[in-house]
Amino acid sequence: METPLDLVPVSQWGFFTLPRPMIIAGPCSAETREQVLETARGLSELGIHVFRAGIWKPRTHPGSFEGIGSEGLKWLREVKQTYGMKVGTEVASQRHVYECLKYGVDLVWIGARTTANPFLMQEIADALRDSDIPVLVKNPVNPDLDLWIGALERLNAAGIKKLGVIHRGFTTTEKIPYRNEPGWRVAIALRTRFPDLPFFADPSHMGGARQYLLELAQRALDLGLEGLMIESHCNPAVALSDAAQQLTPSGLKDLLGKIVVRDGSVEDYREGLSALRAQIDVIDENLLFALQSRMQVSRKIGQYKKDHNIAIVQASRWDEVLASMVEKGRSYGLDEAFVKEVFNAIHDASVQAQNRILGGE
């Protein structure tokens, strides 16, 4: 059962210059001392106050670069001392937490794979119990809102009140331009349930390539999210992980200069017309994706009918489907005539697609 979260407002963390957007930036991985300090220098000159770097990297295959390990925590500590920045990294185990606390890391986040594992989440929550360190929780790899909320509840129950979330999209088998399916509808659902929860987007992992970062970052802010976590490397071409999605500090400066931050307070913006229109845009995109998926299935049915010499239209079958959709639409408060018009148009398009298959087009 969902419980309210006891939160310390992000304005009291002492981390970010408000108003939005709040920015966390730094390399995917800490690779060398020189790389970490050079990147931090560039970001500090931009006025960015929170530096991120992966120390332990969960990789699919052994033998890949899995992070520099605890040695990198010394470099993060040097970033703090040299540039006065707050520093953060990802943790995935109790040992990671203890190492971070030992070296004075200011912020930790939970990765998508870890969020999906309640056992690991409980272990991390216990290790962090009653500490004052802010914790950000990435969405689980699959669009499971309850898993995401459950991870937050475990941390909050352990006394962690400086909590926030990072939306980095979801794993998908569909062919899409991005590395991960944005799944903005899930972010909107979490925002609706917990409007006071600090909310970041991670366009780097969502897009997987520099060319998508601006559009994804802009969409996140248009939906009312307060912050961005963006990967930045002093020389992305030689990065040991996720080279294609990292920006140089100067590239990040250019991106931030192109983002449009709407006027007005965060609270006013969430309730404003622009935010509602952005939500409509997300829903419309989801509708188009659903229609495209349905047409793919319709074409497969058409091929099956052709192979088995079956007539394209079975009127009784469609009458049953339409009646069912009307009934379900009624439960959602949708007008019967509207539902019939929409689904008849979809059906007609499916029949035309199957006719083309039978006609050999």
N, C-alpha and C positions, 0 to 999 in steps of 0.2 A: 504494500500500500504506500502510495506517494506521501512523503512528509515535507513540510515547508523547510527551506534551507535557512540557517542562521548565518548571515553574511556580514562581513565588514565591507563597506562601500569601497570601490576601487580608488576613489578620491582620497582615501585614508591610507593607502598602501605606501605612499611616498615614492612611487615609481614613474608615474606618467605626468606629462604636461597636458592638462585638459583645456579646452574640449577636444573631442575626437579629431582625427583618428589617433589612437594610441599605437605606437609602433614598437615591435620587437624585431630586431634584425641581426643577422650574423650568418656564418657559414653553416651548411648542412652538417659538416664534421670539422672538429678541430684536428688538423693534420700535422702542423708543425708550430712551434712557438712563433716563428717569424710570420707565418700566414695568419695566425690568430691576432697578433698585435698589429700587423699592417691593416687587416680588415677593420679591427676595432678603431684604429686611428681614423680611417676614412669615414666610418659611421659616426664617430664622435664629432667630427668636423661638420657633419650634417645636422647636429643637434639631437641625435638619437641617444637615448639614455639607457636603453635596455638591450644588452648584447646576448645573443643566443649562439650556442654551438653544441653539436652532438658529441658526446664523449664515448658513449656506448651505442653502437648502431645495430639494431636488430635486422639482420639480412636473411634472405630466403635460403641462400646456399652457403655452406661453409667454404672458407677460402676467399670469400669476398672481404673487402675492408670492413671490419666490424668495430671501427673506432679505435682511438689511441689509448683509451682506458684512463685510469686515474691520473696518469701523468698530465693529461690535458687539463685537469682541475687546477693544477699549479699555474697554467697559462691563463685560465679564467681569473684566478686570484690576482695575477699580474695586470690584467685588463682593468680590474677594479682599482688597483693601486695607482696605475699610470693615468687612466682616463676618467676615473671617478664614475664609471658606468656600473649599473646593476647587471649581474650576469645570471644566466639560466641555462639549464640543460634538461634533457629527457632522462627519466628514471624508469626502470622496469623491474626492480627488485628491491628487497630490503637492504641489501649490501650497497646498491647504488645510492639509496637515501642516506645511509650512514656516511658514505664517502663525501657526498655533497655537503652535508651538515659539517663535517670535519673541516672542509676547505672553505667554508663560508659562502657557498653558492646562495644567491638571493632569491631565486625562483626556480621551481621545477615544473615540468609538464609530463603528463602521462600520454604515451603514444597510443595510436589506434588499436594495435594488436593487444596491448596490455589492458586497455579499457574494456575489451571484450572478454576478459578473464576475471571473473569475480574473486577467485582465489588469490591471484596476484594483486588485485585491487585491495583486498583486505590486508594482505601482507604489507603493502605500501602504506596504507592508512595507519596500521599499527606502528610502523616505523616512524611515521610523521606525527604521531599522537601528541596533541597539545603544543606543537611547534607553531611559530608565528610566520613561517615561510609561506608565501603565496603558492598555490598549486593550480595549474591550468590542465584541463582534461580534454583531450581530443576525442572526437566522436569515434565510436567503434567502427571497424572496417565495413560492417554491413549496417544498413539503415535501421538499427534497432534502438528506438528511442528509450525504451525501458532500461536497456543495458547502460546507456549513457547516463540516465538519471540515477540508476543504482550506484554507479561509480561515484557520483557526486554525493549521494547519501552516505556511503561508507566513509568517505573522507570527512564529511561534516559531522558524522557521529563520533569521529575520533578527535573532534575539537578543531578541525581545520576550518576557519571562517573566511580566510582570504582565498576565495574560490572563484575560478572563471573557467570558460570553455574555449576550445579552438575547433572551428569547423573546417575540416580538410577534405571533405567529400568521401565517397564510398567506392569500394571495389566493385567493378562491374565486368561482365563478360560481353556486354554490348560494344559495338564499334562506335566510339565517340571520339571527338578531337582531343579531349582532355585525358590526363592520366587517371583521374578519378571522377566519377559521376558527381556533379556538385550537390544534387539532392537538397536544394535550398528549402524545400517544403519541410524537411525534418528540422532544419535550423529555425524556421519560423515557428514550428510547433513547440520547440524547446523555449524559444523566446517568449511565446505566449504564456507558457506555464510558469516561467521564472523571469519576469521582466527586469529584475534587479541584478541578474547574474551578468558579470562582465563577459562580453562576447567578442572573440577574435575570429578572423578568418585566416586561413593559411592558403593563399592563392598559389604558392610555390608547389605544394604537394597536390593541390587540386588540379592545376594546369599541367604540371610536368614539363613545361617549356616556357621560356621567357616571353614568347609571343602572346601568351594568354594571360599574363599577370595583370595587365592594366584592366582588361574587361572584367576579370573576376574580382579584382580589388574594388573596382567601381561598383559592381553589383552588390558586393558585401556591404559597402557603406550606404548604398541606396536602400538596402533592406533594414538599415538602422543598427548594424553591428558597430561596436565602438572602436575596434582595433584590428590591426593586421600583423601577422607574423610572416616575414618575408626573408627568404634566404639570400645572403649576400656574401660574396667571396672576392678577395682582392684580385684573383686571377681564375675565373671559373673554368677556363680552358684546360687547366691542369688539376681540377678538383678530383678527389678520389671517390666521390659519390655525388650523384645528382647534378652533374655539371651543367646539363641543359636547362635547368630551372633556376640557376643562381644568377644574380645580378652583381656587377661591380658596385661599390658604393656610389660612383658617379651615375651608373645606370639606375640605381634606386632613387637617387635625387631627381633624375628626369621623370621617373614614374610617379613619384609623389607630387611633382609639380603639375602633372597632367590630371590627377584625380580631382574631381569636383566634390567638395564637401558642402552640403546644403546649409543655408543660413538657419539660425535658430538653435535653441537648446536641443540636447539629445531627446529629452522627453517630448518636446513639441514636435520634433521631427518624426518620432515613432508614430505619433498620432496624426501626422500630416498626410496630405493628399499624395505627395511624391512617394512616401513609403508604401502607401496602399497600392499605388500604380505599379510599383516595383514588385509587389507580391502578385499582382495580376499577371505581370510579365512572366514570372516564374511558373505560375499555374498554366498559362498559355503554352509555354515551352513544354511542360509536362504533357499537356493534351496532344501536342503535335507528336511527341515521342510515342505516346500511347497509340495514336492513330497509325503511325508508321509501323509499329510492332504488330498491330491488328491486321494491316494490309499484307504484311509478310506472311502471316498465318493464313489469310484468305487465299493468297497465291498458292501456298502449299496445298490447301484444300482443293483449289482448282486443278492443280496438277494430278492430285489423287483421283478426282472425278474423271479427268481425261483418261488416266491410265486404266480405270475400272469401268469406263463407259457409263457414268452416272450423270443424270441431268443436273444442270447447275442449280436451278431453283426448286426447292421443296417448300411449297407455300405453308404447309402445316407447321414445319419446323420454324420458319420465320415468325409466324403468328404467335407461337409459344414464346420465342425469344422476346418479341416486342412487348407482349403482355407482361412478361417478367420484368423487363426494364421499366415499363410504366409503373408497375407496383413498387419497385425499388426507388424510382424517382420520386414517387409520392411520399415515401418515408423520409426523403431528403428535402421535402418541401418544394419539389420542382413541378411545374405545370405539366399536365398530361400531354397537351398539344405540343408543347416545346420538346418534350422527350421523344414523342413520335416523330417530329420533324427531323430532329438530330439523328436519330437512329435509322430512320428510313433513308436519309441521305448517305449515311455510312454504308448501309446495306446496298444501296444502288451502286456506290463506288466499288464495293467488293464484287458485285455481280459483273460489272463491266470489266474488272481486272481478270475475273475467271473466264469471261467470254473471250478475252484476248488470248488467254492460254489455250482454250479449246480451238480458237481460230488459227493457232500456230504463230501468233505475232511474237 
